[in-house]
């Protein structure tokens, strides 16, 4: 088995997988696919080196089958198809005690703080597992982790049928948020500057506009009869996105901040006062969001297959990161860790 090791300074090297036998409460998984996400790119670019123990395997958007179980593990067997919810919480901090273990104050994010899934064999705590339907293709199952992010975001945004929804940013998470919000019955408009992403969003049946050529505020007012959007999702992580998000909601509308901002943006707090707006931050997911994502993938309710731009072997991971850094026309790349 092989593994892709991040050495820092934009360097990925292929090497032998360091197979770790599972501890009493762990399982070892034969990884099938692992998606490449924006967080992985941030790591590759060196933005998170303070959390990395070099050389380290990264990656967390995965699917696979159980190869070995620890002595105390129950309800799981060799051969079970699974995905991993890559959050290992401490269980004792105030967030955990308050029922919010997904944002544990001492969170171990598998694939960042500890080794991840860009390798053939991955040993993880058994409590992070979610069971897959037996007939679900493992490549499609690798989309469950980012889809769970979108399910969490839409749930926290309380999107209801018939509501006007604006998604600022049409990258992988933005498109998934738009699809899940539409599935919940929202009237969704995607705002995206990248032509490739706009074309893909339109091909998925989403309404999409370029904010550089369209007066987005006027368009949203037109679509909503002058009221404004019920829910705005900020997924771009850009200063213009932070500026737009306060201009679009209706009275007592909701703003959901999904993106991670590298620098604190300027935010028009007067709009919060003037329209009694509500602001909600969202981060990762909870078990129920994974369950919802698995149901959506199993039902084929969303056109997820069309989001997969490439399937590449593990030794092409360095090249994939280079493409992403250069802004290539990519939505979601899956790495086949088995090499076939």
C-alpha positions in Angstrom: 0.0 0.0 0.0 1.1 3.6 -0.8 0.6 6.9 0.9 1.1 10.5 -0.2 3.2 12.5 2.4 3.1 16.3 2.7 6.6 17.6 3.5 5.8 21.3 3.5 6.8 23.9 0.9 4.2 22.6 -1.7 5.9 19.2 -1.7 4.0 15.9 -1.9 6.0 12.6 -2.1 4.6 9.1 -2.6 5.9 6.5 -0.2 5.0 3.2 1.6 1.9 3.3 3.7 2.7 3.0 7.4 0.0 0.5 8.3 -1.1 1.1 11.9 -2.8 -1.9 13.6 -6.0 -0.7 15.3 -6.1 -0.1 19.1 -8.9 -1.6 21.1 -11.4 1.1 20.1 -10.2 1.7 16.6 -10.6 0.2 13.1 -8.3 0.0 10.1 -9.9 1.0 6.8 -8.8 0.1 3.3 -9.3 3.5 1.7 -10.9 3.5 -1.7 -11.3 7.2 -2.7 -10.4 10.5 -1.1 -11.6 13.9 -2.4 -9.3 16.9 -2.6 -10.8 19.9 -0.9 -10.1 23.5 -0.2 -8.7 22.7 3.3 -6.2 20.3 1.7 -5.1 23.1 -0.7 -4.6 25.5 2.2 -2.4 22.8 3.9 -0.5 22.3 0.6 0.1 26.1 0.4 1.6 26.1 3.9 -1.2 28.0 5.6 -1.7 25.4 8.3 1.9 24.1 8.9 1.6 24.9 12.6 -0.8 22.0 12.9 1.2 19.5 10.8 3.8 16.9 12.0 6.0 16.5 8.9 5.9 14.4 6.9 2.2 13.8 7.2 -0.6 12.2 5.2 -3.5 14.6 4.9 -7.1 14.2 3.4 -10.4 13.5 4.9 -13.2 13.3 2.2 -13.0 9.5 2.0 -14.8 6.2 1.5 -13.6 2.7 2.0 -14.1 -0.7 3.7 -13.1 -2.0 7.1 -10.1 -4.2 7.0 -9.5 -4.8 10.8 -11.3 -4.1 14.0 -10.0 -3.5 17.5 -10.7 -5.8 20.4 -13.4 -3.7 22.0 -15.1 -2.6 18.8 -18.7 -3.8 18.4 -21.3 -3.5 15.6 -18.6 -3.3 12.9 -17.1 -6.1 10.8 -14.4 -6.6 8.3 -15.8 -5.7 4.9 -18.3 -3.1 6.0 -18.3 -0.1 3.7 -17.9 3.1 5.6 -17.1 6.8 5.6 -15.4 8.6 8.4 -16.7 11.8 10.1 -13.1 13.0 10.8 -13.8 14.7 14.2 -12.2 13.3 17.4 -13.5 15.4 20.3 -12.1 15.5 23.9 -15.5 15.0 25.5 -14.6 17.2 28.5 -14.3 20.8 27.3 -17.2 23.3 27.7 -18.3 22.8 24.1 -18.4 19.0 24.4 -20.2 19.2 27.8 -22.7 21.6 26.2 -23.6 19.1 23.4 -21.5 20.7 20.7 -18.7 18.1 20.4 -18.3 18.9 16.7 -16.7 22.2 17.6 -14.8 20.8 20.6 -12.3 23.4 22.0 -9.6 20.7 21.8 -10.8 19.1 18.5 -8.5 16.6 16.7 -9.5 16.9 13.1 -8.3 13.7 11.4 -6.3 14.5 8.3 -5.1 17.8 9.7 -4.0 17.4 13.3 -3.3 13.7 12.8 -2.8 11.5 9.7 -5.5 11.4 7.0 -6.8 9.4 4.1 -4.5 10.0 1.2 -3.2 6.5 1.8 -4.2 2.9 1.3 -4.8 2.0 4.9 -6.1 4.4 7.6 -6.6 3.7 11.3 -9.3 5.7 13.0 -11.5 5.7 16.2 -14.5 3.5 15.6 -16.9 6.3 16.9 -16.1 8.3 13.7 -17.6 5.7 11.4 -20.8 5.9 9.4 -22.2 2.9 7.6 -22.7 3.0 3.9 -25.5 1.2 2.0 -24.0 -1.9 0.5 -24.9 -0.9 -3.1 -23.5 2.6 -2.9 -20.5 3.2 -5.3 -17.5 4.1 -3.2 -16.5 7.0 -5.6 -19.8 8.7 -5.0 -19.6 8.0 -1.3 -16.4 10.1 -1.2 -18.7 13.1 -1.7 -20.6 12.5 1.6 -18.2 14.5 3.8 -18.5 17.8 1.8 -22.2 17.1 1.3 -22.6 16.8 5.1 -21.0 20.3 5.4 -23.8 21.6 3.1 -26.5 19.7 5.0 -25.3 21.3 8.3 -25.2 24.7 6.7 -28.7 24.5 5.3 -30.1 23.1 8.5 -28.5 25.9 10.6 -29.8 28.4 8.1 -33.3 27.0 8.6 -34.2 27.0 4.9 -37.9 26.5 4.3 -39.8 25.7 1.2 -40.5 28.8 -0.9 -37.9 30.9 0.6 -35.5 33.1 -1.4 -32.0 31.9 -1.0 -28.7 33.5 -2.2 -25.4 31.6 -2.2 -22.4 33.8 -2.6 -19.6 31.6 -4.0 -20.0 28.7 -6.4 -17.1 26.5 -5.5 -17.7 22.9 -4.4 -19.2 23.7 -1.0 -21.2 26.6 -2.5 -22.7 24.4 -5.2 -23.5 21.7 -2.6 -25.2 24.3 -0.3 -27.2 25.5 -3.3 -28.3 22.0 -4.3 -29.3 21.0 -0.7 -31.1 24.3 -0.2 -33.0 23.7 -3.5 -33.8 20.2 -2.3 -35.3 21.8 0.8 -37.6 23.8 -1.4 -35.7 27.1 -1.5 -35.6 29.4 -4.6 -31.9 29.5 -5.0 -29.7 32.0 -6.8 -25.9 31.4 -7.0 -23.5 34.4 -7.3 -20.1 33.4 -8.8 -17.4 35.2 -10.7 -15.7 32.2 -12.3 -17.0 31.3 -15.7 -16.4 27.5 -15.4 -18.2 27.4 -12.1 -21.1 29.5 -13.5 -21.5 27.2 -16.4 -21.5 24.1 -14.2 -24.1 25.6 -11.8 -26.3 26.5 -14.8 -25.9 22.9 -16.2 -27.1 21.7 -12.8 -30.3 23.7 -13.2 -29.3 26.4 -10.7 -30.0 30.1 -11.4 -26.5 31.8 -11.4 -25.2 35.3 -12.0 -21.9 37.1 -12.3 -21.9 39.9 -9.7 -19.4 41.8 -11.8 -21.9 42.3 -14.6 -25.2 42.0 -12.7 -26.7 44.3 -10.1 -27.2 41.5 -7.5 -29.1 43.7 -5.0 -31.6 44.8 -7.7 -32.0 41.2 -9.0 -32.7 39.8 -5.6 -35.2 42.6 -4.9 -36.9 41.8 -8.2 -37.0 38.1 -7.4 -38.5 38.7 -4.0 -41.0 41.4 -4.8 -38.9 44.1 -3.2 -38.4 42.2 0.1 -34.9 40.8 -0.2 -33.6 37.3 0.4 -34.8 35.1 3.3 -31.4 33.5 3.7 -27.9 34.4 2.4 -25.0 32.0 2.5 -21.6 33.6 2.3 -19.3 30.9 0.9 -16.7 33.0 -1.1 -14.5 34.1 1.8 -13.9 37.3 0.0 -14.2 41.0 1.0 -16.8 41.7 -1.7 -18.8 38.7 -0.5 -18.8 40.0 3.1 -20.0 43.4 1.7 -22.7 41.8 -0.4 -24.1 39.5 2.3 -25.5 42.4 4.4 -27.1 44.1 1.4 -29.3 41.2 0.3 -31.4 40.0 3.2 -35.0 41.0 3.9 -36.2 42.3 7.2 -35.2 39.8 9.8 -33.4 37.8 7.2 -30.7 35.3 8.0 -27.0 35.4 7.0 -25.0 32.2 7.3 -21.2 32.5 7.2 -19.8 29.3 5.7 -16.4 30.5 4.4 -13.2 30.9 6.3 -11.9 34.5 5.9 -8.1 34.7 5.8 -8.4 38.3 7.0 -11.2 39.8 9.1 -13.5 41.6 6.6 -15.4 44.9 7.0 -19.0 44.1 7.8 -21.9 46.7 7.6 -23.3 46.4 11.1 -25.8 49.2 10.4 -27.7 46.8 8.2 -28.1 44.4 11.1 -29.6 47.2 13.1 -31.7 48.6 10.3 -33.3 45.3 9.2 -32.9 43.3 12.4 -30.8 40.7 10.6 -29.6 37.5 12.1 -26.0 36.2 11.7 -25.1 32.5 12.0 -21.6 31.0 11.8 -21.4 27.3 10.7 -18.5 24.9 11.1 -18.1 21.2 9.9 -21.1 18.9 10.8 -22.8 16.8 13.3 -23.8 13.1 13.1 -27.3 13.9 11.8 -25.8 15.9 8.9 -23.8 12.8 7.9 -26.9 10.7 8.1 -28.8 13.2 5.9 -25.9 13.3 3.4 -25.8 9.5 3.1 -29.6 9.4 2.5 -29.2 12.1 -0.2 -26.4 10.2 -2.0 -28.2 6.9 -1.7 -31.5 8.3 -3.2 -29.6 10.0 -6.1 -31.7 13.1 -5.3 -28.9 15.4 -6.3 -26.8 15.4 -9.5 -23.6 14.7 -7.5 -21.8 12.7 -10.2 -21.6 15.9 -12.4 -19.5 17.6 -9.7 -16.6 15.1 -10.1 -14.2 16.7 -12.5 -11.4 14.1 -12.4 -10.5 10.7 -10.9 -6.7 10.4 -10.4 -4.3 7.9 -8.8 -2.5 8.7 -5.7 0.8 9.6 -7.5 -1.0 12.4 -9.3 -1.9 14.3 -6.1 0.9 16.8 -6.4 -0.2 17.6 -9.9 -3.8 18.1 -8.8 -2.7 20.6 -6.1 -0.8 22.5 -8.8 -3.9 22.6 -11.0 -6.0 23.9 -8.1 -3.3 26.5 -7.2 -3.3 27.7 -10.9 -7.1 28.0 -10.9 -7.8 25.2 -13.4 -11.3 24.3 -14.3 -11.9 21.9 -11.5 -14.8 21.3 -9.2 -14.1 18.1 -7.4 -11.1 15.7 -7.9 -11.2 12.2 -6.4 -8.0 10.4 -5.6 -8.1 6.6 -6.1 -5.8 5.5 -3.3 -5.8 1.9 -4.6 -4.2 3.0 -7.8 -6.6 1.2 -10.2 
